[in-house]
Amino acid sequence: MGLELKVARIRLGLYLYEVARMVGITPARLSQFEGGHRKPPPDLEEKLWAILGLPAKKQNEDEQKS
């Protein structure tokens, strides 16, 4: 999930601090999510997917493959 978040953010031309501000967290926390060190709570995860234009369904499919 983390790398996909980062790639989507970069493709949109958004900086880490911009996305973090949009969802109400610190850039450091978002960096932890993108690096795969932490998993965001479900409500925050949905906000991130929505902002980055990725369907939450895709993320759920990826979890089932693991």
Residue, then its C-alpha position, 0 to 999 in steps of 0.5 A: m500500500g505504501l509505495e502505491l500511495k507514494v507513486a500516486r502522490i508523485r504522479l499528481g505532482l503533490y508534495l508530501y506536506e500537501v497531502a498530509r495537510m489535506v488529510g490532517i496529519t503530519p508529513a512525518r506520519l504520512s511518510q511512515f505510511e508511504g514507507g510501509h512502516r505503519k498502516p493508516p486507520p481505515d477512515l484515514e486510508e479512505k481519505l488518502w485513496a480519495i485524494l490520490g484518485l485511487p479506488a479503495k477497492k483496489q487496495n482491498e484486493d491487494e490485501q487479499k493477495s498477500 
